[in-house]
Amino acid sequence: MIVTSQRASLESPVPRRMRAWTWERTHMAARSTKVLMSCSRKDANAALLSNFEVFQLLTDLKQQRKESGKSKQSSGQQNLNTIMYETLKYISKTPCRYQSPETVKEFLAAMKGHKLTKAEKLQLLNHRPVTAVEIQLMVEESEERLTEEQIESLLQTVASILPGDPEEQQRDSAMETEGRGGQ
């Protein structure tokens, strides 16, 4: 009896399976904290990516995976596949799917004349604004920094360089034609 009670007091009151689960959760939390801390530090190699660049990267990665033909995947790999799928699904509905490396370079060269931050140029590239209100939402303090002529110039630059949805452009031109014909 004494031996049994001593042995029982040495064991943890928490079942073994629960201890393993607790250790795993603690370990994952510590790892997440390390990742967050490393992300918060300035990284000299960090860069902003446009939707076009992300779209290209994920499309190429998807193609490589198809060509490799690996059928067995870990749960982590399945999670990555889900993230890739959802991201591609969203991004393919944005103007970036009509862009090319040449149009991106041309757009950025045309933007050098405008006094915009990198983040603001990226917003314009990703969203392809068509109204002055959209520009005002993307450019910080646009009322103080930009005149109406500059906003109009930005809109013309965006419209002339960045391709839009061809179907949408056809509908718009058809509506303009109908509007002129009805007058």
Secondary structure, DSSP 8 states (H G I E B T S, - for coil): -HHHHHHHHHS-SS-HHHHHHHHHHHHHHHHHHHHHHHHHS--TT-----HHHHHHHHHHHHHHHHHHT-----HHHHHHHHHHHHHHHHHTTSGGGG--HHHHHHHHHHHTTS---HHHHHHHHHH---SHHHHHHHSTTHHHH--HHHHHHHHHHHHHHS---HHHHHHHHHHHHHHHHT-
